């Protein structure tokens, strides 16, 4: 039974990598165009949300959203911190936070 699980896990990992690469490569020219002008940044954010949704749905990943307050009452500006429990943090952040989001990173990373 363990060998069957490993086979399916390997197939899923290969599928996820291929799906991720195809979606990112197909969306890359649109990102280049949208990010060339600051006026188009909100549309680039919407594209990021769409690409994130395509990646998660195509890979069979289900994200459960739990808000302690309504989405409309989220503070702005605000700092959201991901716990980096997986490589999917940025992809899932686009789907969970409904407002325009800018990512920052530490110089040490």
CNS distance restraints for C-alpha pairs under 8 A (distance, minus, plus):
assign (resid   1 and name CA) (resid   5 and name CA) 6.48 0.50 0.50
assign (resid   2 and name CA) (resid   6 and name CA) 6.26 0.50 0.50
assign (resid   3 and name CA) (resid   7 and name CA) 6.16 0.50 0.50
assign (resid   4 and name CA) (resid   8 and name CA) 6.28 0.50 0.50
assign (resid   5 and name CA) (resid   9 and name CA) 6.02 0.50 0.50
assign (resid   6 and name CA) (resid  10 and name CA) 6.04 0.50 0.50
assign (resid   7 and name CA) (resid  11 and name CA) 6.22 0.50 0.50
assign (resid   8 and name CA) (resid  12 and name CA) 6.05 0.50 0.50
assign (resid   9 and name CA) (resid  13 and name CA) 6.17 0.50 0.50
assign (resid  10 and name CA) (resid  14 and name CA) 6.24 0.50 0.50
assign (resid  11 and name CA) (resid  15 and name CA) 6.14 0.50 0.50
assign (resid  12 and name CA) (resid  16 and name CA) 6.02 0.50 0.50
assign (resid  12 and name CA) (resid  59 and name CA) 7.84 0.50 0.50
assign (resid  13 and name CA) (resid  17 and name CA) 6.22 0.50 0.50
assign (resid  14 and name CA) (resid  18 and name CA) 6.20 0.50 0.50
assign (resid  15 and name CA) (resid  19 and name CA) 5.94 0.50 0.50
assign (resid  15 and name CA) (resid  59 and name CA) 7.26 0.50 0.50
assign (resid  16 and name CA) (resid  20 and name CA) 5.92 0.50 0.50
assign (resid  16 and name CA) (resid  58 and name CA) 7.91 0.50 0.50
assign (resid  16 and name CA) (resid  59 and name CA) 5.41 0.50 0.50
assign (resid  17 and name CA) (resid  21 and name CA) 6.10 0.50 0.50
assign (resid  18 and name CA) (resid  22 and name CA) 6.14 0.50 0.50
assign (resid  19 and name CA) (resid  23 and name CA) 6.13 0.50 0.50
assign (resid  19 and name CA) (resid  55 and name CA) 6.95 0.50 0.50
assign (resid  19 and name CA) (resid  58 and name CA) 6.96 0.50 0.50
assign (resid  19 and name CA) (resid  59 and name CA) 7.12 0.50 0.50
assign (resid  20 and name CA) (resid  24 and name CA) 6.09 0.50 0.50
assign (resid  20 and name CA) (resid  55 and name CA) 5.97 0.50 0.50
assign (resid  21 and name CA) (resid  25 and name CA) 5.96 0.50 0.50
assign (resid  22 and name CA) (resid  26 and name CA) 6.07 0.50 0.50
assign (resid  23 and name CA) (resid  27 and name CA) 6.16 0.50 0.50
assign (resid  23 and name CA) (resid  51 and name CA) 6.98 0.50 0.50
assign (resid  23 and name CA) (resid  54 and name CA) 7.55 0.50 0.50
assign (resid  23 and name CA) (resid  55 and name CA) 7.03 0.50 0.50
assign (resid  24 and name CA) (resid  28 and name CA) 5.89 0.50 0.50
assign (resid  24 and name CA) (resid  51 and name CA) 7.52 0.50 0.50
assign (resid  25 and name CA) (resid  29 and name CA) 7.87 0.50 0.50
assign (resid  27 and name CA) (resid  31 and name CA) 6.42 0.50 0.50
assign (resid  27 and name CA) (resid  51 and name CA) 7.48 0.50 0.50
assign (resid  28 and name CA) (resid  32 and name CA) 6.27 0.50 0.50
assign (resid  29 and name CA) (resid  33 and name CA) 6.34 0.50 0.50
assign (resid  30 and name CA) (resid  34 and name CA) 6.08 0.50 0.50
assign (resid  31 and name CA) (resid  35 and name CA) 5.81 0.50 0.50
assign (resid  31 and name CA) (resid  44 and name CA) 6.28 0.50 0.50
assign (resid  31 and name CA) (resid  47 and name CA) 7.75 0.50 0.50
assign (resid  32 and name CA) (resid  36 and name CA) 6.22 0.50 0.50
assign (resid  33 and name CA) (resid  37 and name CA) 7.83 0.50 0.50
assign (resid  34 and name CA) (resid  40 and name CA) 5.27 0.50 0.50
assign (resid  34 and name CA) (resid  41 and name CA) 6.42 0.50 0.50
assign (resid  34 and name CA) (resid  43 and name CA) 6.89 0.50 0.50
assign (resid  34 and name CA) (resid  44 and name CA) 5.46 0.50 0.50
assign (resid  35 and name CA) (resid  40 and name CA) 6.52 0.50 0.50
assign (resid  35 and name CA) (resid  41 and name CA) 5.99 0.50 0.50
assign (resid  35 and name CA) (resid  44 and name CA) 6.52 0.50 0.50
assign (resid  36 and name CA) (resid  40 and name CA) 7.78 0.50 0.50
assign (resid  37 and name CA) (resid  41 and name CA) 7.09 0.50 0.50
assign (resid  40 and name CA) (resid  44 and name CA) 6.36 0.50 0.50
assign (resid  41 and name CA) (resid  45 and name CA) 6.23 0.50 0.50
assign (resid  42 and name CA) (resid  46 and name CA) 6.39 0.50 0.50
assign (resid  42 and name CA) (resid 100 and name CA) 6.95 0.50 0.50
assign (resid  43 and name CA) (resid  47 and name CA) 6.21 0.50 0.50
assign (resid  44 and name CA) (resid  48 and name CA) 6.15 0.50 0.50
assign (resid  45 and name CA) (resid  49 and name CA) 6.32 0.50 0.50
assign (resid  45 and name CA) (resid 100 and name CA) 6.48 0.50 0.50
assign (resid  45 and name CA) (resid 101 and name CA) 7.66 0.50 0.50
assign (resid  46 and name CA) (resid  50 and name CA) 6.26 0.50 0.50
assign (resid  47 and name CA) (resid  51 and name CA) 6.05 0.50 0.50
assign (resid  48 and name CA) (resid  52 and name CA) 6.04 0.50 0.50
assign (resid  48 and name CA) (resid  94 and name CA) 6.95 0.50 0.50
assign (resid  49 and name CA) (resid  53 and name CA) 6.15 0.50 0.50
assign (resid  49 and name CA) (resid  94 and name CA) 5.28 0.50 0.50
assign (resid  49 and name CA) (resid  95 and name CA) 6.03 0.50 0.50
assign (resid  50 and name CA) (resid  54 and name CA) 6.16 0.50 0.50
assign (resid  51 and name CA) (resid  55 and name CA) 6.14 0.50 0.50
assign (resid  52 and name CA) (resid  56 and name CA) 6.22 0.50 0.50
assign (resid  52 and name CA) (resid  91 and name CA) 5.18 0.50 0.50
assign (resid  52 and name CA) (resid  92 and name CA) 7.04 0.50 0.50
assign (resid  52 and name CA) (resid  94 and name CA) 6.68 0.50 0.50
assign (resid  52 and name CA) (resid  95 and name CA) 6.91 0.50 0.50
assign (resid  53 and name CA) (resid  57 and name CA) 5.96 0.50 0.50
assign (resid  53 and name CA) (resid  95 and name CA) 6.95 0.50 0.50
assign (resid  54 and name CA) (resid  58 and name CA) 5.73 0.50 0.50
assign (resid  55 and name CA) (resid  59 and name CA) 6.02 0.50 0.50
assign (resid  56 and name CA) (resid  60 and name CA) 6.06 0.50 0.50
assign (resid  56 and name CA) (resid  61 and name CA) 4.90 0.50 0.50
assign (resid  56 and name CA) (resid  62 and name CA) 6.99 0.50 0.50
assign (resid  56 and name CA) (resid  91 and name CA) 7.99 0.50 0.50
assign (resid  57 and name CA) (resid  61 and name CA) 5.93 0.50 0.50
assign (resid  57 and name CA) (resid  62 and name CA) 7.31 0.50 0.50
assign (resid  63 and name CA) (resid  92 and name CA) 7.25 0.50 0.50
assign (resid  65 and name CA) (resid  96 and name CA) 6.36 0.50 0.50
assign (resid  67 and name CA) (resid  71 and name CA) 7.14 0.50 0.50
assign (resid  69 and name CA) (resid  73 and name CA) 6.53 0.50 0.50
assign (resid  69 and name CA) (resid  74 and name CA) 7.01 0.50 0.50
assign (resid  70 and name CA) (resid  74 and name CA) 6.85 0.50 0.50
assign (resid  71 and name CA) (resid  98 and name CA) 7.17 0.50 0.50
assign (resid  82 and name CA) (resid  89 and name CA) 6.55 0.50 0.50
assign (resid  82 and name CA) (resid  93 and name CA) 7.99 0.50 0.50
assign (resid  83 and name CA) (resid  89 and name CA) 7.85 0.50 0.50
assign (resid  84 and name CA) (resid  89 and name CA) 6.00 0.50 0.50
assign (resid  85 and name CA) (resid  89 and name CA) 7.32 0.50 0.50
assign (resid  88 and name CA) (resid  92 and name CA) 5.95 0.50 0.50
assign (resid  89 and name CA) (resid  93 and name CA) 5.93 0.50 0.50
assign (resid  90 and name CA) (resid  94 and name CA) 6.54 0.50 0.50
assign (resid  91 and name CA) (resid  95 and name CA) 7.05 0.50 0.50
assign (resid  92 and name CA) (resid  96 and name CA) 6.19 0.50 0.50
assign (resid  93 and name CA) (resid  97 and name CA) 5.88 0.50 0.50
assign (resid  94 and name CA) (resid  98 and name CA) 7.30 0.50 0.50
assign (resid  94 and name CA) (resid 101 and name CA) 7.64 0.50 0.50
assign (resid  97 and name CA) (resid 101 and name CA) 7.56 0.50 0.50
assign (resid 105 and name CA) (resid 109 and name CA) 7.01 0.50 0.50
